[in-house]
Amino acid sequence: MGTAIVGVAGTLFGVLVGGFLQLLQAARNHRWQREDAAGKLKQAVYAEYLRAISASHGQAMAGDRSRTEDARLHAAAAEIDVLAGREVAGPARELAAAVIEVHTKIAAADGVDQAVVAAVDRRRLAVIELFKADLGIEK
């Protein structure tokens, strides 16, 4: 009788431990899936942000300031505010404002100093590096 009790208790203990380990594995898998989905979403938003900057530049060079790309840039910057930490979102929002200001001047043919354009481009490259770091992309 004692061995039967030990056998039943051991079996129940094994079932409990096995169930607990399965719950841990399921939680870990869920976390990995969530992180993977968030990474893909960030990558898409970062790409849209950079695409909007390029398109806005194209509009500015053509003298067209319909503001469609500015709106897309603002929308992408807002998504970055939600998805990324302050160390990425702050510089992205500041760059968006600088880009819109410079592109407005370029489109108006107000004579933008090349040093200002170069400074904004350096900021764009710095934000790209922040995006890469946030996504875990090596250089």
C-alpha positions as CSV (number, residue, x, y, z in Angstrom):
1,M,0.0,0.0,0.0
2,G,2.9,2.4,0.8
3,T,4.5,1.9,-2.6
4,A,1.2,2.6,-4.3
5,I,0.8,5.9,-2.5
6,V,4.4,6.8,-3.4
7,G,3.8,5.8,-7.0
8,V,0.6,7.9,-7.2
9,A,2.2,10.9,-5.4
10,G,5.2,10.7,-7.8
11,T,3.0,10.6,-10.8
12,L,1.0,13.6,-9.6
13,F,4.1,15.5,-8.8
14,G,5.5,14.7,-12.3
15,V,2.2,15.9,-13.9
16,L,2.4,19.1,-11.9
17,V,6.0,19.8,-12.8
18,G,5.4,18.9,-16.5
19,G,2.4,21.3,-16.6
20,F,4.4,24.1,-15.0
21,L,7.2,23.7,-17.4
22,Q,4.8,23.7,-20.3
23,L,3.3,27.0,-19.0
24,L,6.8,28.5,-18.8
25,Q,7.6,27.5,-22.3
26,A,4.3,28.8,-23.7
27,A,4.9,32.2,-21.9
28,R,8.4,32.3,-23.3
29,N,7.2,31.6,-26.8
30,H,4.5,34.2,-26.5
31,R,7.0,36.8,-25.4
32,W,9.3,36.0,-28.3
33,Q,6.4,36.2,-30.8
34,R,5.4,39.6,-29.4
35,E,9.0,40.9,-29.5
36,D,9.3,39.7,-33.1
37,A,6.0,41.3,-34.1
38,A,7.1,44.6,-32.4
39,G,10.4,44.5,-34.2
40,K,8.7,44.1,-37.6
41,L,6.3,46.9,-36.8
42,K,9.1,49.2,-35.8
43,Q,11.1,48.3,-39.0
44,A,8.0,49.2,-41.1
45,V,7.4,52.5,-39.3
46,Y,11.1,53.5,-39.5
47,A,11.1,52.7,-43.2
48,E,8.0,54.8,-43.7
49,Y,9.5,57.7,-41.8
50,L,12.6,57.7,-43.9
51,R,10.6,57.3,-47.1
52,A,8.5,60.3,-46.2
53,I,11.7,62.4,-45.6
54,S,13.0,61.4,-49.1
55,A,9.6,62.1,-50.8
56,S,9.3,65.4,-48.9
57,H,12.8,66.3,-50.3
58,G,11.7,65.4,-53.8
59,Q,8.6,67.6,-53.4
60,A,10.7,70.5,-52.1
61,M,13.2,70.3,-54.9
62,A,10.3,70.4,-57.4
63,G,8.8,73.4,-55.6
64,D,5.8,71.4,-54.6
65,R,4.7,71.7,-51.0
66,S,1.4,69.9,-51.0
67,R,2.3,68.7,-47.5
68,T,1.2,65.2,-48.1
69,E,4.6,63.8,-47.2
70,D,4.8,66.2,-44.2
71,A,1.6,64.6,-43.0
72,R,3.1,61.1,-43.5
73,L,6.2,62.2,-41.7
74,H,4.3,63.4,-38.8
75,A,2.2,60.2,-38.7
76,A,5.3,58.0,-38.7
77,A,6.9,60.2,-36.0
78,A,3.8,59.7,-33.9
79,E,4.0,56.0,-34.3
80,I,7.7,56.1,-33.4
81,D,6.7,57.9,-30.2
82,V,4.5,55.0,-29.3
83,L,6.8,52.2,-30.4
84,A,10.3,53.4,-29.4
85,G,11.9,54.7,-26.3
86,R,12.7,58.4,-25.7
87,E,16.3,58.0,-27.0
88,V,14.9,57.2,-30.5
89,A,11.6,59.0,-30.5
90,G,13.0,62.4,-29.4
91,P,15.6,62.7,-32.1
92,A,13.1,61.4,-34.7
93,R,10.5,64.0,-33.8
94,E,13.2,66.8,-33.8
95,L,14.5,65.7,-37.2
96,A,11.0,65.7,-38.6
97,A,10.5,69.3,-37.6
98,A,13.9,70.3,-39.0
99,V,13.2,68.5,-42.3
100,I,9.9,70.2,-42.7
101,E,11.4,73.6,-42.0
102,V,14.3,73.1,-44.4
103,H,12.1,71.6,-47.2
104,T,9.6,74.5,-46.9
105,K,12.5,76.9,-47.4
106,I,13.9,74.9,-50.3
107,A,10.5,74.8,-52.0
108,A,10.0,78.5,-51.6
109,A,13.4,79.1,-53.1
110,D,14.3,81.3,-50.2
111,G,18.0,80.3,-50.5
112,V,18.8,77.7,-47.9
113,D,22.4,77.7,-46.8
114,Q,24.1,74.4,-47.8
115,A,25.6,74.1,-44.3
116,V,22.0,74.0,-42.9
117,V,21.0,71.3,-45.4
118,A,24.2,69.3,-44.6
119,A,23.5,69.6,-40.9
120,V,20.0,68.2,-41.3
121,D,21.3,65.4,-43.4
122,R,23.9,64.5,-40.7
123,R,21.0,64.4,-38.2
124,R,19.1,62.1,-40.6
125,L,22.1,59.7,-40.7
126,A,22.3,59.8,-36.9
127,V,18.6,58.9,-36.6
128,I,19.2,56.0,-39.0
129,E,21.9,54.7,-36.7
130,L,19.5,55.0,-33.8
131,F,16.9,53.0,-35.7
132,K,19.5,50.3,-36.5
133,A,20.6,50.1,-32.9
134,D,17.0,49.9,-31.7
135,L,16.3,47.0,-34.2
136,G,19.6,45.3,-33.2
137,I,21.0,45.6,-36.7
138,E,24.8,45.5,-36.8
139,K,26.6,47.9,-39.1
